[in-house]
Amino acid sequence: MFCQNCGAQLNEGVRFCGNCGTPVGGGIQEPQQQHKQSSPLDEEEILWSGQQAGLVGKAMSKANVSPTSYILTNERLIVETGILGKKRTEMELFSVKDITVQQSLTERVQKIGSVIIVSSDPSDPKLTIDSIENPQYVADMIRAASTKVKKARNIQYRVTL
């Protein structure tokens, strides 16, 4: 089940969306002449979304709390953090310069890891996707989407020595 206002995934039995606070099912009905505002995500295709995994992620999931969530679209990578206060960081895929997958021995046993993305964005040149399942798969998806956006926009990065 998804929120009609923001599109966030909802758990069974909740009365309000944890992301935007909109009443769920049987709540206030919008008049039919009003139209839902379109979101930039309506034009983008979501390629992957996930949350922190491993022991910390499982504990948070059981508590029905998601401190960090990740969304990869065909245009950008979005990271939302926080339980009470929220912070949203976005990285345009055309700015991606390098992708690294990092796994400790414990993470390899749990089949989780981190993806570190370096970009040309001067305000936030490094973004880390922590403790996710299948980190190599996610890194490959980011690389493929980034390459596709760069080709579509005719963007090339050159390394100078």
C-alpha positions as CSV (number, residue, x, y, z in Angstrom):
1,M,0.0,0.0,0.0
2,F,1.3,3.5,-0.9
3,C,0.5,7.0,0.3
4,Q,-1.8,8.8,-2.2
5,N,0.0,12.1,-1.5
6,C,3.8,11.4,-1.5
7,G,3.9,7.8,-2.8
8,A,5.8,6.4,0.3
9,Q,5.3,2.7,1.0
10,L,2.9,2.2,4.0
11,N,2.7,-0.7,6.5
12,E,-0.7,-2.4,7.1
13,G,-2.9,-0.8,9.7
14,V,-1.2,2.7,9.8
15,R,-3.6,5.7,9.9
16,F,-1.2,8.3,8.8
17,C,1.7,8.4,6.3
18,G,5.0,8.4,8.3
19,N,6.6,10.4,5.5
20,C,4.2,13.3,4.9
21,G,1.5,12.9,7.6
22,T,-1.4,12.4,5.2
23,P,-4.4,10.4,6.6
24,V,-4.5,6.9,5.0
25,G,-7.8,5.4,3.8
26,G,-11.1,6.8,5.0
27,G,-9.3,10.1,5.9
28,I,-10.1,13.5,4.5
29,Q,-11.2,13.3,0.9
30,E,-10.0,15.9,-1.6
31,P,-12.7,17.5,-3.7
32,Q,-12.8,16.0,-7.2
33,Q,-12.0,19.3,-9.0
34,Q,-8.6,19.5,-7.2
35,H,-5.7,17.6,-8.8
36,K,-2.7,16.1,-7.1
37,Q,0.4,18.1,-7.6
38,S,2.8,16.3,-9.8
39,S,6.2,15.5,-8.4
40,P,9.5,15.4,-10.3
41,L,9.6,11.7,-9.5
42,D,6.4,11.3,-11.6
43,E,8.6,12.0,-14.7
44,E,11.5,9.9,-13.5
45,E,11.7,6.2,-13.4
46,I,12.7,4.6,-10.1
47,L,15.3,2.0,-10.8
48,W,16.0,0.9,-7.2
49,S,15.1,1.8,-3.7
50,G,16.3,0.4,-0.4
51,Q,17.0,0.9,3.2
52,Q,19.8,0.0,5.6
53,A,20.1,-3.8,6.0
54,G,22.1,-6.0,8.3
55,L,21.5,-6.1,12.1
56,V,20.9,-2.4,12.5
57,G,18.5,-2.3,9.5
58,K,16.6,-5.4,10.8
59,A,16.2,-3.8,14.3
60,M,14.9,-0.6,12.8
61,S,12.5,-2.4,10.6
62,K,11.1,-4.4,13.5
63,A,10.6,-1.1,15.3
64,N,8.8,0.2,12.2
65,V,11.3,3.1,11.9
66,S,13.4,3.8,8.8
67,P,16.2,6.3,9.6
68,T,17.8,6.0,6.1
69,S,16.3,5.3,2.8
70,Y,17.7,5.4,-0.7
71,I,16.1,6.0,-4.1
72,L,17.9,5.6,-7.4
73,T,16.1,7.1,-10.4
74,N,17.2,7.4,-14.0
75,E,18.3,11.0,-13.2
76,R,19.5,11.2,-9.6
77,L,20.3,9.4,-6.4
78,I,18.2,10.5,-3.3
79,V,19.2,9.8,0.3
80,E,16.8,10.6,3.1
81,T,18.0,10.3,6.7
82,G,16.5,11.0,10.1
83,I,13.7,9.7,12.3
84,L,12.3,12.9,13.8
85,G,14.0,15.5,11.7
86,K,14.6,14.7,8.0
87,K,17.5,15.5,5.7
88,R,17.3,14.8,2.0
89,T,20.5,14.8,-0.1
90,E,20.3,14.4,-3.9
91,M,23.1,13.7,-6.4
92,E,22.5,14.2,-10.1
93,L,23.8,11.1,-12.0
94,F,25.5,13.1,-14.7
95,S,27.9,14.3,-12.0
96,V,29.1,10.8,-10.9
97,K,32.8,10.4,-11.5
98,D,33.7,7.2,-9.5
99,I,31.9,4.4,-7.7
100,T,33.5,2.1,-5.0
101,V,32.0,-0.9,-3.2
102,Q,33.3,-1.5,0.3
103,Q,32.6,-4.6,2.5
104,S,34.2,-5.7,5.7
105,L,34.4,-9.4,6.6
106,T,31.3,-9.1,8.8
107,E,29.4,-7.4,6.1
108,R,30.4,-10.0,3.5
109,V,29.0,-12.7,5.8
110,Q,25.7,-10.7,6.1
111,K,25.8,-10.1,2.3
112,I,25.7,-6.3,2.8
113,G,28.1,-3.5,2.1
114,S,28.5,0.2,1.2
115,V,28.6,2.0,-2.1
116,I,30.7,5.2,-2.1
117,I,30.0,7.6,-5.0
118,V,32.4,10.5,-5.9
119,S,30.9,13.3,-8.0
120,S,31.9,16.6,-9.6
121,D,29.4,18.4,-7.3
122,P,31.5,20.9,-5.3
123,S,28.9,21.2,-2.5
124,D,28.7,17.4,-1.8
125,P,31.4,15.5,-3.7
126,K,31.0,12.2,-1.8
127,L,27.9,10.2,-1.1
128,T,27.8,6.9,0.8
129,I,25.1,4.4,0.7
130,D,25.6,2.4,3.9
131,S,24.8,-1.1,4.8
132,I,22.7,-2.2,1.8
133,E,22.0,-5.6,0.5
134,N,23.8,-6.5,-2.8
135,P,26.1,-3.5,-2.9
136,Q,27.8,-4.6,-6.2
137,Y,24.4,-4.9,-7.9
138,V,23.5,-1.4,-6.8
139,A,26.9,0.0,-7.8
140,D,26.4,-1.5,-11.3
141,M,22.9,0.0,-11.6
142,I,24.3,3.4,-10.6
143,R,27.1,3.1,-13.1
144,A,24.7,2.1,-15.9
145,A,22.2,4.8,-15.2
146,S,25.0,7.4,-14.9
147,T,26.5,6.4,-18.2
148,K,23.1,6.5,-19.9
149,V,22.5,10.1,-18.6
150,K,25.9,11.3,-19.6
151,K,25.5,9.9,-23.1
152,A,22.0,11.5,-23.4
153,R,23.4,14.9,-22.3
154,N,26.7,14.5,-24.2
155,I,28.8,14.9,-21.0
156,Q,32.4,13.5,-20.8
157,Y,34.9,13.7,-18.0
158,R,38.6,13.6,-18.9
159,V,41.4,12.8,-16.5
160,T,44.4,15.0,-16.9
161,L,47.8,14.0,-15.6
